[in-house]
């Protein structure tokens, strides 16, 4: 039943992606407009979606389970990072290519795609569990992620701790504080955050579709090496994680969130870091887009485990 529900939801999200693809091909929106939409999603709509998750009802025992969620989220990142290093070692990749594949494995699309799926399958009150993943995600992305991206280039740039302070990290901290402190807001505030947050889901999918429309589809779908990596990234690694962590004594709610998080496609931040620090944004974006398309079927398939 869960797999069928996930497939339905993935097809809905895929339809939104196709809508963005069509809008771009019809020239109703261009790259500049897509960049502006992305900024709005990151700065306004996604933070509102995260906040709305802690202002309403909460799942039973959620406060007690956040500790378990934090432990499993930490294990999640350790597992996928170690798994990606093992894959690169087996494939014999050098530092530059290895860092790129680790970067695209370590950071999944937990926000743009993970939050909509959790909301659809479990309800908005379960988004608080995703917030813990996003906290660790943001900390790692702007430290370890930047280190990986810098290692893909011959040039050496200094790392600034200021990069760690970003809207994503700040809003996650605020959401956790509000949740633990059981802060109650007036109904108009809750409605505002909910309505604004609802915009994040379709707009995020539209942006992915627009990016797909701007890609060379022939190059995107006919690269053998990319498919070898994606077989590992989208099927083998998450399947191993789901089966392994099922043996550990985590609550079913916490484990269910984990199974979806580890199934997510590569996140766009990998492409942005690869471009900024190594000029390999196009190569990374190709893998990110293809992983997103594959996830329409791989996520429901993995849920059967």
Helices and strands as residue ranges (DSSP letters): H 2-25, H 31-40, I 41-45, H 46-55, H 62-91, H 95-106, I 110-115, H 116-121, G 124-126, H 127-140, I 141-145, H 146-150, G 161-164, H 167-180, H 187-213, H 217-221, H 224-231, I 232-236, H 237-245, H 252-261, H 268-278, H 281-303
